[in-house]
Amino acid sequence: MGMDPVRANRMFEELTGQEISGWKIGRFLGAGKSALVCEAEQSGVRAALKVFDPELIHRFGKDKQLARINREQSLVGEKHEHLVEIYDGGECHHA
């Protein structure tokens, strides 16, 4: 089951104009199974920011999601033609 589009839209509205870990949230790019994706900018770098749905983290387990994020974060600085460049990752406590 994917992320509910209404929930994704509500999450985006709450995040619009906010900063997460130094990344200023821009426009909504889409939503997948467990996260929404927004355009973000930090120090002149534009990137896509993936924000996991807290409800799905609760339902499927925080430890499992953090392990997934940590696997992706281990690729920071790696370069490959079939890999998007990963700048950052981790758990943020956004109010």
N, C-alpha and C positions, 0 to 999 in steps of 0.2 A: 504494500500500500504506500502510495506516495504522499508527499506533503499536501495538505488541503490548500488549494489556491486562495481561499478567503483568508486562511490563517497566514499564509505567506505574505499576502498583501498587508494584513494588519501588522505583522512583524516589521515589514519594510517601512510602513508609516511611522512606527515607533522609532526606527533607526535613522530615518531621514535627517540629514544635517548633523548627526552625532558622530563621535569618534570612537573607534574600537582599537585599542592598542596602538594609538597614534595614526590610524587610518581614518580619514574623513570619508564618510559614506556619501556616495553620489547616487546615480540613478539605479533603478531596479533592472537587473539583467535576466532573471528567471528563477525558477525553483525546480529542484529535483526531488528525489525520494525523501531526503532527510534534511535538506538545507535550502536556504535561499541564497542567491548570488547577486551581489551588488557591485557596481563600479566603486572604486575607492582610490584615494590619493594620499600619498605621504611623501613629503620632501620632493615634490615634483615628479614622483613615480606614480603612474596610473596602473591599477591592477584590478583584478576581480577578487572580491572578498566573499568567502563562503561562510555563512553563519548557520550553524546547526539549530534546528527547532528544539527548544528546551523540552517540549512535551515528548518528542520522540527519544531524546536522550534519557528522560526519566523512564519511558516505557521499555526501552531496549537495553538500558544499562549505561551508566556514565563511564565505567571502566572500559567497556568495549569501544565506545566512541573515542575516548582519550587514546586508546591504543591505536586506533585508525588514524587519528590526527598525528600522533607521534611517528607512525610509519611514513606519512606524507612529509612531516617536518624533517625527517632524516634525509630528504632529498634537497633541502635548501643548499643552493650553490652548485648543484649538479647540472650539467648541460648535456642535452641529447636532443636530436631532431624530433623525436616523438614525445617529448616531455615539456609541459609548460614550465616556465621558470617559477619556482616556489620561493617566496620571500620570507615568510613567517608562518607561525602556527602556534596553537596552544589554547589553553582555557582562559577566557576573559570573563570577568564579573561585571557585566553591564547592568546598570540600574534602570 
